[in-house]
Amino acid sequence: MSFRTLLLITGFVGLAIGLLWIGQGLGLIIWPQESFMIRQTEWALYGAVVAAVGLGLVVWARR
């Protein structure tokens, strides 16, 4: 596995996790039901940071 492939995989995973955290933090994704992150706006902010880093990794790997 090349370094570029590893960066792409890490970036896409980070992007997906970040988007999930944004959805949970804003109360748009209620999964799992007992999650402590539901409707907690700080998790939406954390998710935005993680998604931005993931997107940055994807862009960097594709250069």
N, C-alpha and C positions, 0 to 999 in steps of 0.2 A: 504494500500500500504506500503510495507516495505521500509526501507532505501536503501537496495540494489537495489530494482526496481527503486527507484527514481534516484539513481546514474547512473544506466544503461540508463534510459531515458534521463537524463541531458547530459550524455556523448555522446550518439548517436546524440542528437540534436546539441550539440556543434561541433561534428565532421562534421555533414552535413553542418552547417553554415560556418565552417572554410573552407571546400572544395569549397563551393560556392564562398566565398570571394577570395580564391586563384584563381579560374577560372575567376572571374570578374576582379581581379587585373591584371592578365596576359593577359586579352583580349580574353580568350578562351570561355567565356560565356558572350554573349551580351544580357543580360536579367536583368531587363527591359532596354529597349533601352536608356532611358534618365537617367540612373543611373550615379551618380557622381563617382562611384567606377571603372568604365570601364577603363582599361589600366592605372591604378594608382598602381604602384608597391608596394607602402606602404601598400595597402590593401591586397596584396598577402602575405606580411610579417605578418600582423595582423591575416590573415586567417590561416597561418601556426601555429601561437601561439595558436589560439582558437582550431584548429583541434588537436594539440598535447595535450592540456589540456583535450579535450573531449575524446581522445583516452586513456589518462591516467586514466580518471574516469571509462571508460569501463573496462580497465584492472584491476583496483583496485576493482571494484564491482564484477568482476568474480572470484576473488581469494577466 
